[in-house]
Structures are given as structure tokens and as C-alpha cells.
């Protein structure tokens, strides 16, 4: 089987490459299939892969969210069959293989292209796994791109009192139509309900100024 993939060969240099894959039978706990969709992460991939700001070196594949149609199922895998649509943390390539514990079957009522955002919802969960701020406290999300939008919805579902800050009117509107939480154009320093009352602040912009804004809004021990 020939796998076609994006290969980053140097800074700002990408080529379409080919490799032979699946030269041995499917592993007992493995799923294999052909890619339907992948999602480009503008932050991670522009910085880490396209510009190599972390000096990770080349060549390298890129991408970490993919949906594929299952073609082969390992003999020890339960609950999957050929034809199932599955999410995995796969690269931009035509073929995917994943251990079954690293795959999520997509429900029938979820469009496969929408399922890609499972990964975006998971980005901010690193904070939840480490914070000592309990649910029910005030939480501020800075930035409503895909990561921030999903963070606002996830943390609201977890029970936090969420507010969001986003300069772009379109992004504010998208969240407001889906989640009944306060959404501000600028940091609400003039609002005593929130200024110095935020227990947990999430910067989802990657902007230094936004980090300082978060620090300014949090309460003592936030």
C-alpha cells in the first residue's frame, strides 16, 4: 500500500511524499484505514513544522487530528468493524493506523469533518488535569479561535462559570449562538463582578499581552 503524506523538509518547505506501508498483516490491537479528513492546526503546525521555531529539525510529518474509514481490524479489537468512521491523532496522510485505545468511533449523528475538533477540545484539558481550581468557580477564556471556542464549551459543561474575551465580532457571535455565557470585546476590568474575581484564566491566543491580561484578572491564589 502506498501512503501519500505531507513531508516538511526544511523551514517553509513542504513536499508531497510517498512511502510503502502495511507490508505486514494488521496488528492484533490495530485499526487501519484510509483518511477522509485531517485538520490543520495553524498555531502548532506553522510554528513547530513550517517555521521550526522549536528547532525540532527535519524531515518530519505533521498533523495530529484525522478521521479515517476502517479497512482492517486486528483480531483482538472489539467494537469496530470495516466501514466504521474513526477519529485518531493522525498526520496529514492518505493512510492511517492506530492502536484501538487511541481511536474513537464517530457516532452516526456526528459529521466526520466535525469530529476532527475532538482534538481541539482536548487541548485545554491539560489545564483541567492539573488545576486545583474546583468547578463552580469563575473561569475566563481569552480568544475564541477553535481551541478557545471549544475550551469555553467544555469548561462550561464541566460546571465552571465561564466568560470569554474575543476582539473578533464573528467569533463572539459564533459562541454566543451556542453557549449562553458573557462574551466581551475587551477584558472587563471595569466590571467588579469579574475584575480580580477570576479563579482560572485560559489564554488561547498565544499572545503575550493576553497572558498579562489573564494575570491582571485573576483573584488572589487564582
KOLZA-26642 format. One record per residue: x negated, y, z of N, C-alpha, C in turn; residue in one letter. Coordinates in pm, whole numbers, plus 32768, in hexadecimal, padded with zeros to 4 digits. Atoms other than C-alpha are relative to their C-alpha. Layout:
BEGIN
XYZXYZXYZA;...
This chain:
BEGIN
7FAB7F8980008000800080007FA8807D8000X;804B7F8380077F7C81597FA48047806A8054X;7FCE7F947FAD7FAD826B80A67FCA80847FCAX;80277F7B802F7FA983D28024800C805F8075X;7FFF7FAB7F897F4D84D2812D7FB780837FE7X;80487F8180047ED7863581677F807FF1804FX;8082800D7FC17D65863B81B77FBF808A800AX;80467F817FEB7CC68772824F7F6B7FE37FF9X;808D8020801A7B62876D81C97FA1806F802CX;80507F8E7FD47AE788C28242805E80718023X;7FAB7F907FDC7B638A1182BD804B80347F85X;7FA87FCF80697C8A8A8081E97FF87FAC7F81X;800C805880737C5789538107804D7F7E801AX;7FAD80787FF47D58883F80D780027FB77F7BX;7FF3804F807A7D6087247FDE80687F938015X;7FA680727FFB7E5F86187F8C7FAB7F847FE8X;8057807580057DAE84CF7FD280517F7F8000X;7FC1808480047DFC835E7FAC7FAA7F9C804CX;8046806B7FBB7DA3822F807B80547F817FFAX;7FBA80807FFE7DFB80C0808180277FE08090X;7FD180227F7A7ECF805D81AE80507F7E7FFBX;7FAF80787FF07F8E7F30822F7FC37F897FB5X;8045807080417E8A7E3C81B0800C7F808051X;7FE780757FAD7EE67D4F82CC80937FFF802AX;7F7280077FD9803B7CD7834C802080648070X;7FD47FA37F9981047DBF842B7FE47FC6808BX;801D802D7F78809D7DAF859A807E7FD78049X;7F8C80367FB981807CFC868F8054806D8041X;7FB87F957FBB81E07E43873F800680807FABX;800E7F8E805A81CA7F25860E807B80137FA7X;7F9E7FDC806782BF7FD9852A7FB680417F8CX;803B7FC280768262803783C7806E80317FA4X;7F9E7FD080608314810382C27FD080767FB1X;80217F9180578319821A81C4803A80828036X;7FDD7F7E7FC783288387822B807280427FB3X;7F977FAD803A8461845481F17FE280938011X;801A7F737FE083FF859A829B7F8C800B8061X;805C7FD67F9782E3863C8358801680958017X;7FEB7F747FDB82DD878F84047F7880438016X;807C7FB57FEF81C4888F83EC80098054807FX;800A7FAC7F89815E892A85377FA480757FDFX;804F7F8C802980F08A8984DF7F9280218063X;80657FDF7F9B80398ABF86287F8E7F9D8002X;806880677FF27F7E897786567FB57FE97F7DX;80438028807C7F39892984EB7FB380727FBFX;804D7F9180367ED28A84847A7F7F8014804EX;80767FE77FAD7DE58AA8859F7FA27F898007X;805680757FEA7D66894785DC7FCF7FC07F80X;80248047807B7D6688BC847B7FD3805D7F90X;801F7FAA80717D6C89D183797F8A805E801DX;806A7FA27FDB7C878AC584357F967FC3805AX;805E80487FA87BDE89CF85277FC7805C806DX;80307FA47F997BCC8AD2863E7FC87FB68079X;8033804E7F8F7B8289B987367F837FB17FDDX;80798046802E7A5C8934866A800C7F69800FX;7FED80907FFA7AEC87D686577FC07FB97F8AX;8046803B80727A45879F8508805C7FC57F97X;7FBA803780747AA8870783BC7FB87F827FD2X;7F757FF780317B2D863E830B80637FCF8069X;7F9A80307FA37C7585FF83BE808A800B7FC3X;7F727FF6801F7DE285BA838C803F8066805EX;7FBA7FA27FAB7EE386A3841F80937FDA8007X;7F73801C7FEF80478698849B801A7FA78077X;7FE180547F8A80F0860485CD80967FEF8015X;7F71801E7FF5826285E6858480337FD17F78X;7FD7803D807E82F78503847C807B7FA98015X;7F8F805D80028431844084247FE97FA07F8CX;80138062806B841582FC8360806F7F978003X;7FA1806E800C84F381E382E47FB47F7D8017X;8045807B7FDD84918094837980057F9B7F8DX;800A8069806584187F92827C7FDE7F79803FX;802E807C7FC0836F7E9383608008800D8097X;7FF180027F6E83AF7E3384CA7FB07F8C8039X;804F80697FC082BB7D7485A580577F9B8049X;7FAF806D7FCB83327C28862F802780148093X;7FE07FE97F73832D7CA3879A8057807B8018X;7FB47F847FF383F07DE2875480957FE18003X;7F6F80127FF5855A7DE687C7804780857FE7X;7FAD7F898011866A7EDA87637FE7804E7F81X;801B7FBE807F85DE7F3A860E80117F9D7F8EX;7FF28055807786237EB684B17FDA80537F85X;801D7FB5807A85BB7F13834E807680597FD9X;7F9A7F9F80238678804782DC801C8066806CX;7FED7F9F7F94868080F084317FAB807C7FE7X;804D7F8580068612825C843B7FC3801A8089X;804D7FFB7F848508829D85407FAA807E8003X;805D7F917FE8844E83C785D17F7F7FC8803BX;8080801F7FC082DB83A986247FA6807A7FF5X;80607F93800881B4848F86597F9C7FE37F91X;8050802480738133845284FB7FCB80787FB5X;80417F98804F805A851A840E804C80197F7EX;7FC77FE3808480AF85B582BC7FCB7F987F9DX;802B806D8057809A847481F5807A7FB07FD4X;7F8E8045803B81748390812680287F828049X;7FE4807A7FB4815D825F820B7FEA80198094X;800F7FF37F70818B824783837FFB7F76803FX;7FFC80777FAC8139813A847F7FFB80318090X;7FF97FD37F768189815885F0801A7F89805BX;7FDC80607F98818B8085872A8091801C8026X;7F707FEB7FEB82F880508780801C8058807AX;7FE97FAA7F8B82CF810288D07FE880937FDFX;80187F77802A8260823A88138060802D7F93X;7F9D7FE18066838F823C872E808880138041X;7F797FE77FCE84F282BA876380617FED7F8BX;7F9B80148068861882398698805C80797FFCX;7FAE7F89801186E38358860A80937FD77FFCX;7F708021800288588347865B804180257F7BX;7FBC7FE9807F894B83408537803280907FF2X;7FC67F79800889D6849885927F96806E8000X;806D7F9E8006887F8543857E7FBE7FF97F77X;80427FFB808287F585B3842E7F6B7FE68012X;808D80217FEE8694852783FD7FA5807A8000X;80547F8980018607867F83AB800D804F8083X;7FEF7FBF7F7E8697870384F37FB57FB5806EX;804480527F9B85FD85E385B77F6D8024800EX;808C7FD57FF784A4867185687FE880598079X;80127F9F7F9484E1877486787FF97FBF808AX;801B80467F8284CC866987857F7680278033X;808A7FDE7FD8835986BA87867FF9808F8036X;80017F777FD08399882E87AE803E800A808CX;7FC380027F7B847C87E688D77FA07FC88068X;805D803E7FA18367871889727F8A80578026X;80777FAE7FE4825C882889658006803D808CX;7FF77FBC7F7F82DC88E98A9280167FA18075X;7FEC805F7F92831D87AC8B5A7F807FE8804FX;807C80087FB381AE87AF8BBC80078059807BX;7FED7FA67F8D820B88D58C9C80587FBE8068X;7FA2803D7FA2832F881A8D387FBE7F8F804FX;804180717FBC825186F08D8B7F9C802D8068X;80677FCF7FA5816287CF8E4D8030806A8063X;7FD47F927FAA822B88EC8EE6803A7FCE8083X;7FC0801C7F80829788F1904F807D80558014X;7F877FAE7FFA83AF89E7900480797FA77FE6X;7F8E805C801184F789279037806980387FA2X;7F907FD48052862489338F55805C80588054X;7FAC7F9F7FBC871C8A458FA87FC08088800BX;804A7F827FF9860E8B528FAB800A804B7F7BX;80007FAF807A85F48C6E8EB07F867FDF7FABX;806B8023805D85258C1B8D7B8009805D7F87X;80047FA7807484B88D068C647FAF7FC07F90X;804480318077845E8C938B057FD980787FAAX;80317F96805883858D808A397FEE7FC97F73X;800C802B808B83B78D5288C480647F947FDDX;7F99805F802884CC8C99880D7FE67FC77F75X;801D8055807284178BEA86F680317F74801FX;7FD080887FE684568A7286DE7FE07FCD808CX;802580317F7B83978A278820804E8049806DX;7FB97FB37F9B84328B4288E980967FE57FFFX;7F72801D800C85908B01886580217F7B8043X;7FE680837FC5857C899388C57FE580038097X;801C7FF57F7084E089ED8A178076803C804AX;7F8D7FC17FBF86048AD18A6A80727F9D800FX;7F90805E7FFB86FF89C28A197FE27F8A805DX;802480717FAA864188AA8AC8800380288093X;80067FD97F738602896B8C0A8089802B8035X;7F777FE57FD8876989E48C1080487F7E8021X;7FC280827FE787DB887B8BF67FCA7FC0807FX;803A80367F8686EE88248D1280358045807EX;7FC37FBD7F8E87A1891E8DF27FBF8081802AX;803D7F7E7FE186C28A538DEE805C80717FD2X;7FB77F89802B875C8BAF8DD67FA9804A7F9AX;80597FD6806C86C58C0C8C878023808B7FCCX;7FF47F898053868C8D5F8BE87F947FF77F95X;80608006806D85D28D998AA37FE0808C7FCEX;802D7F808037850C8EB68A057FCB7FE67F73X;80288011808B84E48ED6888C801880837FB5X;7FF37F84804B84A2900687AE80567FF17F83X;7FBC8014807F853C8F6C867780977FEB8015X;7F6E80057FED86B38FA7865F803A7F7C7FD0X;7FCC807E803686EF8E73858A7FEC7F8C805EX;801B806C7FA2864B8D8C86838056800E807EX;7FAA7FEB7F8C870C8E2B87A2808E7FCF7FE1X;7F798026802788508DF286E5800F7F697FF9X;7FF98092800C88028C85869D80107FC08089X;7FF3803B7F7A87D08C38880E808680268040X;7F847FD27FC188FA8D098880807A7FB57FCDX;7F90804B803989E08C48879780077F728036X;8006808B7FD489738B0188367FF47FF08097X;801A800C7F7089278B5189A1802A80828045X;7FD07F857FBE89DE8C498A877FA4802E806FX;80607FCC7F9E88AC8CDD8B327FDB808E7FD7X;802C7F798024882D8E468B437F867FFC7FA4X;806F7FF88060874B8E948A1A7FDF80947FECX;802A7F73800386838FD88A1C7FA1801A7F8CX;805B7FD3806885CD909C89117F7480188038X;807E7FE67FBB84BC91038A08800B7FCA808DX;800380357F768452908E8B618055805B805AX;7FA27FAE7FB3856691048C527FC880318086X;803C7FCC7F85848A91BD8D4B805F805C804EX;7FA57FA37FBF85A392B38D92807A7FBB803CX;7F8F804C7FCA8690919F8DFF7FD67FBD8082X;802B80377F7F866C91548F7580267F6E8015X;7FD8808D7FF5871990068F457F907FA37FD1X;80698054803A85E98F8B8E847F738030801DX;80887FCF7FEC84BF906E8EC57FC97FCF8086X;8041803D7F8C83D68FBC8FBA80577F958041X;7FA880697FCD84E68EB38FE27FF27F7D7FB3X;80108077805384738DB88EDD7FA57F9B8047X;805080687FBC83FC8C728F787F9F7FBA7FA0X;80538048806183728BD68E39800D80467F79X;80017FBC8082830D8C868CF67FB37FAC7F9BX;803E804F806B82BD8BD18BB17FE0805B7F8BX;80237FB5807781FA8C878AA47FFF7FA17F8AX;7FF78052807882588BEE89557FDE80537F84X;80277FA9807081C08D02887E7F6E7FEE7FD8X;808F8005801A804A8CC3889A7FC080897FFDX;80307F768002801F8E3A88CC7FD08029808BX;80387FD97F7E7F3F8EC489E0805B805F804CX;7FAB7F9E7FBF80288FE78A2880797FBD8041X;7F8D80477FC981488EF58A617FDB7FB98081X;802D80407F84807C8E3C8B667FFC80648071X;80017F977F9980458F818C23808F80278029X;7F747FE47FE181BB8FC78C0B80397F95805DX;7FD2806D7FAA82008E728CA27FCD8013808FX;803C7FED7F7B81118EB88DC180428074804AX;7FC17F8B7FC281B990068DFF808D7FE28031X;7F75801C7FDE83158F6D8E1580127F9A806FX;7FEC806D7F9F82D78E448EFA80038036808FX;7FF97FDF7F73832D8E5690697F847FCD8049X;806D80397FB2822F8E13917E80097F678003X;800B8092800681BD8CA8916280427FC37F86X;7FCA8032807E825D8C8F900C7F8F7FD47FA5X;
